[in-house]
Amino acid sequence: MVSQLSAPHFHDEDAAFAYVEARVWSEGPVCPHCGGVERISKMQGKSTRKGLYKCYQCRKPFTVRMGTIFESSHVPLHIWLQAMFLVAGSKKGISSNQLHRILGVTLKTAWFMSHRIREAMRSGGLAPMGGDGGIVEIDETYIGRKKGKEVARGTHHKMPVLALVNRETGESRAFVVDKADSANILPIVWENVASETFIMTDESSIYRAKIAKDFLGHDVVNHKRGEYAYGNVHTNTVEGYFSIFKRGMRGVYQWCAEKHLHRYVAEFDFRYTNREANGCNDADRADRLLSGIVGKRLTYQTTCARA
């Protein structure tokens, strides 16, 4: 990872702009004001901002930062790329304190940058998982503590997270749910898993609602009886996902507010789906992260707003 951080776009602002432009504007500059692609020219001069263009259709200036997670940020673009590479390449995450020390930005800035990067990792509108007789494993876990809830026995005070993992492709999708019950979980399963799929779960009563009729089949392992696998029936893959997620949340981040949990879930989803086992190295992962920066601007006020 250290040797890869020696690339020019991590240290030179002009190289950083060229690097981002090549990935966001693969077919040339696009005006974020009017959507125009013609009559656009780069403005140059000692007093001109880095990467500044002007659209002569709407006569407005712009840079590749506009309309992305970088908009209105005073942090240099090459520092942003370093931060994205570090977050994308850290298997169990990297704390804001660590980013603050490495990048030389304030702790407040590092925290906000981390949340913007997590927002870029979020994906939506994806096609259903599985299909063609594939296998999707489903499981739930609990993390942290809900706002206003006192610590008690059981899981009522914790935040439930649902995860779906495609055993063939290694893709994961995790969701923060209000309550781990059939009413909250089954609609997510129906929406995100193709009907031509075998699903595998543990013995949880959540899945007793005869969901097998909606898929090719539903196999169950009963952990309470000490059963963890028989043949190819198991939930070991999704439990492996949760082991990484929990080690990161407890060991690196240590605490997470309920209103931010969905972004942390997106972070672990992104890294798990785009991992080495799926043919994606650190540099590839950082490049894929750049494809999610457009249209996901956050402001500090909205990020810190009370849920």
Secondary structure, 3 states (H helix, E strand, C coil): CCCHHHCHHHCCHHHHHHHHHHHHCCCCCCCCCCCCCCCEEECCCCCCCCCCEEECCCCEEECCCCCECCCCCCCCHHHHHHHHHHHHHCCCCCCHHHHHHHHCCCHHHHHHHHHHHHHHHCCCCCCCECCCCEEEEEEEEEECCCCCCCCCCCCCCCEEEEEEEECCCCCEEEEECCCCCHHHHHHHHHHHECCCEEEEEECCHHHCCCHHHHCCEEEEECHHHCCCEECCEECHHHHHHHHHHHHHHHHHHCCCCHHHHHHHHHHHHHHHHCCHHHCCCHHHHHHHHHCCCECCCCCHHHHHCCC
